[in-house]
Amino acid sequence: MKKSLILALAVFAAGAIAEPDMDKYNKSCAICHASGAANAPKTGDAAAWQPRLDKGMDVLVASVKSGLNAMPPKGMCFDCTDDDYKAMIDHMAKPAQ
């Protein structure tokens, strides 16, 4: 039982996305996603994010890196890693509390 619990926690932790760097989020993503400028899906609007999430995280990260519609390449976060982008996408897609 104890080994099963430890294994389950390890598997969960390996798949978990880290918390976003809020400085990077505030300097890049929040500029449009906080207000919905240029039709960007708003942070905390899970319904707006769901169709995008359905495409898969790799597709979303690729869109961020190359730019999409009004979003400039890399979402103006030129020092972000793929893990940074994933964490910020996850943050923005979570329902507002």
PyMOL commands that place a pseudoatom at each C-alpha (Angstrom):
pseudoatom trace, name=CA, resn=MET, resi=1, chain=A, elem=C, hetatm=0, pos=[0.000, 0.000, 0.000]
pseudoatom trace, name=CA, resn=LYS, resi=2, chain=A, elem=C, hetatm=0, pos=[2.729, 2.459, 0.970]
pseudoatom trace, name=CA, resn=LYS, resi=3, chain=A, elem=C, hetatm=0, pos=[4.722, 1.706, -2.195]
pseudoatom trace, name=CA, resn=SER, resi=4, chain=A, elem=C, hetatm=0, pos=[1.617, 2.225, -4.328]
pseudoatom trace, name=CA, resn=LEU, resi=5, chain=A, elem=C, hetatm=0, pos=[0.981, 5.616, -2.759]
pseudoatom trace, name=CA, resn=ILE, resi=6, chain=A, elem=C, hetatm=0, pos=[4.586, 6.698, -3.259]
pseudoatom trace, name=CA, resn=LEU, resi=7, chain=A, elem=C, hetatm=0, pos=[4.526, 5.521, -6.878]
pseudoatom trace, name=CA, resn=ALA, resi=8, chain=A, elem=C, hetatm=0, pos=[1.251, 7.337, -7.528]
pseudoatom trace, name=CA, resn=LEU, resi=9, chain=A, elem=C, hetatm=0, pos=[2.619, 10.557, -6.051]
pseudoatom trace, name=CA, resn=ALA, resi=10, chain=A, elem=C, hetatm=0, pos=[5.807, 10.271, -8.105]
pseudoatom trace, name=CA, resn=VAL, resi=11, chain=A, elem=C, hetatm=0, pos=[3.842, 9.757, -11.325]
pseudoatom trace, name=CA, resn=PHE, resi=12, chain=A, elem=C, hetatm=0, pos=[1.584, 12.716, -10.510]
pseudoatom trace, name=CA, resn=ALA, resi=13, chain=A, elem=C, hetatm=0, pos=[4.527, 14.965, -9.701]
pseudoatom trace, name=CA, resn=ALA, resi=14, chain=A, elem=C, hetatm=0, pos=[6.324, 14.028, -12.916]
pseudoatom trace, name=CA, resn=GLY, resi=15, chain=A, elem=C, hetatm=0, pos=[3.314, 15.081, -14.978]
pseudoatom trace, name=CA, resn=ALA, resi=16, chain=A, elem=C, hetatm=0, pos=[2.571, 18.232, -13.044]
pseudoatom trace, name=CA, resn=ILE, resi=17, chain=A, elem=C, hetatm=0, pos=[3.266, 21.596, -14.564]
pseudoatom trace, name=CA, resn=ALA, resi=18, chain=A, elem=C, hetatm=0, pos=[5.262, 23.989, -12.422]
pseudoatom trace, name=CA, resn=GLU, resi=19, chain=A, elem=C, hetatm=0, pos=[3.912, 27.266, -11.142]
pseudoatom trace, name=CA, resn=PRO, resi=20, chain=A, elem=C, hetatm=0, pos=[4.503, 30.129, -13.566]
pseudoatom trace, name=CA, resn=ASP, resi=21, chain=A, elem=C, hetatm=0, pos=[7.107, 32.796, -13.073]
pseudoatom trace, name=CA, resn=MET, resi=22, chain=A, elem=C, hetatm=0, pos=[4.679, 35.636, -12.358]
pseudoatom trace, name=CA, resn=ASP, resi=23, chain=A, elem=C, hetatm=0, pos=[7.245, 38.290, -13.296]
pseudoatom trace, name=CA, resn=LYS, resi=24, chain=A, elem=C, hetatm=0, pos=[7.494, 36.777, -16.777]
pseudoatom trace, name=CA, resn=TYR, resi=25, chain=A, elem=C, hetatm=0, pos=[3.700, 36.431, -16.964]
pseudoatom trace, name=CA, resn=ASN, resi=26, chain=A, elem=C, hetatm=0, pos=[3.161, 40.068, -15.921]
pseudoatom trace, name=CA, resn=LYS, resi=27, chain=A, elem=C, hetatm=0, pos=[5.769, 41.369, -18.386]
pseudoatom trace, name=CA, resn=SER, resi=28, chain=A, elem=C, hetatm=0, pos=[4.488, 39.376, -21.355]
pseudoatom trace, name=CA, resn=CYS, resi=29, chain=A, elem=C, hetatm=0, pos=[1.236, 37.393, -21.243]
pseudoatom trace, name=CA, resn=ALA, resi=30, chain=A, elem=C, hetatm=0, pos=[-0.759, 39.659, -18.937]
pseudoatom trace, name=CA, resn=ILE, resi=31, chain=A, elem=C, hetatm=0, pos=[-0.482, 42.584, -21.339]
pseudoatom trace, name=CA, resn=CYS, resi=32, chain=A, elem=C, hetatm=0, pos=[-3.199, 41.011, -23.520]
pseudoatom trace, name=CA, resn=HIS, resi=33, chain=A, elem=C, hetatm=0, pos=[-4.539, 38.031, -21.587]
pseudoatom trace, name=CA, resn=ALA, resi=34, chain=A, elem=C, hetatm=0, pos=[-5.551, 39.971, -18.469]
pseudoatom trace, name=CA, resn=SER, resi=35, chain=A, elem=C, hetatm=0, pos=[-7.930, 42.169, -20.463]
pseudoatom trace, name=CA, resn=GLY, resi=36, chain=A, elem=C, hetatm=0, pos=[-8.646, 40.069, -23.556]
pseudoatom trace, name=CA, resn=ALA, resi=37, chain=A, elem=C, hetatm=0, pos=[-6.985, 42.628, -25.832]
pseudoatom trace, name=CA, resn=ALA, resi=38, chain=A, elem=C, hetatm=0, pos=[-6.815, 41.656, -29.504]
pseudoatom trace, name=CA, resn=ASN, resi=39, chain=A, elem=C, hetatm=0, pos=[-9.217, 38.767, -28.817]
pseudoatom trace, name=CA, resn=ALA, resi=40, chain=A, elem=C, hetatm=0, pos=[-6.731, 36.993, -26.562]
pseudoatom trace, name=CA, resn=PRO, resi=41, chain=A, elem=C, hetatm=0, pos=[-8.453, 34.468, -24.283]
pseudoatom trace, name=CA, resn=LYS, resi=42, chain=A, elem=C, hetatm=0, pos=[-8.627, 36.026, -20.834]
pseudoatom trace, name=CA, resn=THR, resi=43, chain=A, elem=C, hetatm=0, pos=[-6.711, 34.572, -17.932]
pseudoatom trace, name=CA, resn=GLY, resi=44, chain=A, elem=C, hetatm=0, pos=[-9.164, 32.592, -15.816]
pseudoatom trace, name=CA, resn=ASP, resi=45, chain=A, elem=C, hetatm=0, pos=[-11.731, 32.073, -18.600]
pseudoatom trace, name=CA, resn=ALA, resi=46, chain=A, elem=C, hetatm=0, pos=[-11.606, 28.285, -18.722]
pseudoatom trace, name=CA, resn=ALA, resi=47, chain=A, elem=C, hetatm=0, pos=[-14.314, 28.069, -21.392]
pseudoatom trace, name=CA, resn=ALA, resi=48, chain=A, elem=C, hetatm=0, pos=[-12.317, 30.277, -23.760]
pseudoatom trace, name=CA, resn=TRP, resi=49, chain=A, elem=C, hetatm=0, pos=[-9.186, 28.238, -23.149]
pseudoatom trace, name=CA, resn=GLN, resi=50, chain=A, elem=C, hetatm=0, pos=[-10.740, 24.767, -23.508]
pseudoatom trace, name=CA, resn=PRO, resi=51, chain=A, elem=C, hetatm=0, pos=[-10.757, 24.618, -27.346]
pseudoatom trace, name=CA, resn=ARG, resi=52, chain=A, elem=C, hetatm=0, pos=[-7.131, 25.664, -27.314]
pseudoatom trace, name=CA, resn=LEU, resi=53, chain=A, elem=C, hetatm=0, pos=[-6.192, 23.104, -24.664]
pseudoatom trace, name=CA, resn=ASP, resi=54, chain=A, elem=C, hetatm=0, pos=[-7.955, 20.437, -26.712]
pseudoatom trace, name=CA, resn=LYS, resi=55, chain=A, elem=C, hetatm=0, pos=[-5.267, 20.933, -29.373]
pseudoatom trace, name=CA, resn=GLY, resi=56, chain=A, elem=C, hetatm=0, pos=[-2.611, 19.826, -26.901]
pseudoatom trace, name=CA, resn=MET, resi=57, chain=A, elem=C, hetatm=0, pos=[0.080, 21.640, -24.980]
pseudoatom trace, name=CA, resn=ASP, resi=58, chain=A, elem=C, hetatm=0, pos=[2.751, 21.048, -27.642]
pseudoatom trace, name=CA, resn=VAL, resi=59, chain=A, elem=C, hetatm=0, pos=[0.581, 22.801, -30.257]
pseudoatom trace, name=CA, resn=LEU, resi=60, chain=A, elem=C, hetatm=0, pos=[-0.035, 25.713, -27.883]
pseudoatom trace, name=CA, resn=VAL, resi=61, chain=A, elem=C, hetatm=0, pos=[3.663, 26.106, -27.113]
pseudoatom trace, name=CA, resn=ALA, resi=62, chain=A, elem=C, hetatm=0, pos=[4.467, 26.008, -30.841]
pseudoatom trace, name=CA, resn=SER, resi=63, chain=A, elem=C, hetatm=0, pos=[1.862, 28.737, -31.441]
pseudoatom trace, name=CA, resn=VAL, resi=64, chain=A, elem=C, hetatm=0, pos=[3.398, 30.899, -28.725]
pseudoatom trace, name=CA, resn=LYS, resi=65, chain=A, elem=C, hetatm=0, pos=[6.897, 30.439, -30.078]
pseudoatom trace, name=CA, resn=SER, resi=66, chain=A, elem=C, hetatm=0, pos=[5.973, 31.283, -33.670]
pseudoatom trace, name=CA, resn=GLY, resi=67, chain=A, elem=C, hetatm=0, pos=[3.240, 33.822, -32.884]
pseudoatom trace, name=CA, resn=LEU, resi=68, chain=A, elem=C, hetatm=0, pos=[-0.432, 33.518, -33.737]
pseudoatom trace, name=CA, resn=ASN, resi=69, chain=A, elem=C, hetatm=0, pos=[-2.907, 36.122, -34.951]
pseudoatom trace, name=CA, resn=ALA, resi=70, chain=A, elem=C, hetatm=0, pos=[-2.082, 39.310, -32.994]
pseudoatom trace, name=CA, resn=MET, resi=71, chain=A, elem=C, hetatm=0, pos=[0.268, 37.515, -30.574]
pseudoatom trace, name=CA, resn=PRO, resi=72, chain=A, elem=C, hetatm=0, pos=[3.882, 38.236, -31.470]
pseudoatom trace, name=CA, resn=PRO, resi=73, chain=A, elem=C, hetatm=0, pos=[6.463, 35.446, -31.581]
pseudoatom trace, name=CA, resn=LYS, resi=74, chain=A, elem=C, hetatm=0, pos=[7.348, 34.140, -28.142]
pseudoatom trace, name=CA, resn=GLY, resi=75, chain=A, elem=C, hetatm=0, pos=[4.540, 36.243, -26.680]
pseudoatom trace, name=CA, resn=MET, resi=76, chain=A, elem=C, hetatm=0, pos=[7.204, 38.897, -26.023]
pseudoatom trace, name=CA, resn=CYS, resi=77, chain=A, elem=C, hetatm=0, pos=[8.926, 36.606, -23.511]
pseudoatom trace, name=CA, resn=PHE, resi=78, chain=A, elem=C, hetatm=0, pos=[12.253, 36.083, -25.205]
pseudoatom trace, name=CA, resn=ASP, resi=79, chain=A, elem=C, hetatm=0, pos=[13.919, 34.400, -22.234]
pseudoatom trace, name=CA, resn=CYS, resi=80, chain=A, elem=C, hetatm=0, pos=[11.080, 31.923, -21.592]
pseudoatom trace, name=CA, resn=THR, resi=81, chain=A, elem=C, hetatm=0, pos=[11.642, 28.204, -21.880]
pseudoatom trace, name=CA, resn=ASP, resi=82, chain=A, elem=C, hetatm=0, pos=[9.047, 25.717, -23.100]
pseudoatom trace, name=CA, resn=ASP, resi=83, chain=A, elem=C, hetatm=0, pos=[8.384, 24.870, -19.452]
pseudoatom trace, name=CA, resn=ASP, resi=84, chain=A, elem=C, hetatm=0, pos=[7.783, 28.566, -18.726]
pseudoatom trace, name=CA, resn=TYR, resi=85, chain=A, elem=C, hetatm=0, pos=[5.263, 28.738, -21.563]
pseudoatom trace, name=CA, resn=LYS, resi=86, chain=A, elem=C, hetatm=0, pos=[3.523, 25.581, -20.364]
pseudoatom trace, name=CA, resn=ALA, resi=87, chain=A, elem=C, hetatm=0, pos=[3.263, 26.903, -16.807]
pseudoatom trace, name=CA, resn=MET, resi=88, chain=A, elem=C, hetatm=0, pos=[1.881, 30.236, -17.981]
pseudoatom trace, name=CA, resn=ILE, resi=89, chain=A, elem=C, hetatm=0, pos=[-0.643, 28.579, -20.304]
pseudoatom trace, name=CA, resn=ASP, resi=90, chain=A, elem=C, hetatm=0, pos=[-1.743, 26.328, -17.459]
pseudoatom trace, name=CA, resn=HIS, resi=91, chain=A, elem=C, hetatm=0, pos=[-2.085, 29.377, -15.186]
pseudoatom trace, name=CA, resn=MET, resi=92, chain=A, elem=C, hetatm=0, pos=[-4.134, 31.331, -17.718]
pseudoatom trace, name=CA, resn=ALA, resi=93, chain=A, elem=C, hetatm=0, pos=[-6.405, 28.382, -18.510]
pseudoatom trace, name=CA, resn=LYS, resi=94, chain=A, elem=C, hetatm=0, pos=[-7.369, 27.656, -14.891]
pseudoatom trace, name=CA, resn=PRO, resi=95, chain=A, elem=C, hetatm=0, pos=[-10.822, 28.934, -13.901]
pseudoatom trace, name=CA, resn=ALA, resi=96, chain=A, elem=C, hetatm=0, pos=[-10.770, 32.226, -12.035]
pseudoatom trace, name=CA, resn=GLN, resi=97, chain=A, elem=C, hetatm=0, pos=[-11.258, 31.822, -8.306]
for i in range(1, 97): cmd.bond("trace and resi %d" % i, "trace and resi %d" % (i + 1))
show_as sticks, trace
zoom trace
